[in-house]
Amino acid sequence: MRRICLINIVLLLVFSTGTVAADVSEQKTVAAFFGETQNWIAPPFYSFWDRNGGLPIFGYPLAPAKLVHNSEDGHLCATQMFERQRLEYCPTHPEPYRVVPIRIGVEVLLKQGRNWADFPKGTPTPGCDFFPETGHTLCEPFRSFWYSHGLDLGMGGRAWVESLALFGYPISEPMVETNAEGATVLTQWFERARFEYHPDNPPQYRVLLGLLGKELYGSYRTGVASVSGTVYVERVARAFVESGLFWDMVHRPDSGVNISKASLSIRGPIYPSDHPLAGVGDNWFNILVDIRPDSTFASPSDFVPETPDGVMEIRPGVLEGTCNSGGNAAFFPYSSKQFSVTGGESLENVIFQTDIVCSDFFP
């Protein structure tokens, strides 16, 4: 058996919360697939999402990443929407601020036609924090939650500025509101979140974050596709080249090989050098798909990630077999077929041409 060597090759493992992709060289998870919304969280967003609170803080991904222009400096950035937040990655920003949550609390209020600057102001109160920047207070039952969560800025422990980086300043006083799910709860708005108090929940779930991303974006959009196609193989025979369906050519009496199993590799994404995700979001996905008895192949249904202005590719994968002339059979040359995954559609009729060689070519 000969295995193709890939840079930053990844393995696909199944976990209870979804499928994850792990970087073999460092044994760390770099991406995860969530069947609940049929979307991947890919680099560079997954490590940020996982390190800074995961599902309770950000929720499930609602769509694949896309490209946007940063509202402050106009630079091209990548963004991904989640149930409770939208994350933005800008390679021109300094670390640790290349991935940041947006001011989604302000955005949702604007969508509702409400200006937070018009909300009644608070006053300094014992047992509470007062923020002169916005004129609002932070009291229980929300104060402990605000201080116990924050972005990991490498400061050790939980620094005040890390909580501020995650949630932002309060932009309202606590008030009773009915949320989009129809629950009437004590609510307080922050620049990057909405806190809700649900007194009938178990203690650890009494303070929840509102589904602001879902309210802003709407229902999730599937961000994956299945890929299928047909495989042909070339046979070099003396002075000419023949081509035919993979297994038809392999099983010919004069093929010179005995192949027991063959697969293709679907891998990527590949981004151009000027893309915001070039260097941080490339080549994290790799899955092997068997070449079936009828010489077709198919990836798991709705599994290959959609990528923003990048491409995936199909390459020769694993070939198990020997040559009559001695040695192992191998795919050659290591050609590939690139394709775009957009709109969550299945890709069919991908024709992939490959060669099989031995220590000497087919007789």
Order of alpha helices (4+ residues) and beta strands (2+ residues): beta-beta-beta-beta-beta-alpha-alpha-beta-beta-beta-beta-alpha-beta-beta-alpha-alpha-beta-beta-beta-beta-alpha-beta-beta-beta-alpha-beta-beta-beta-beta-beta-beta-beta-beta
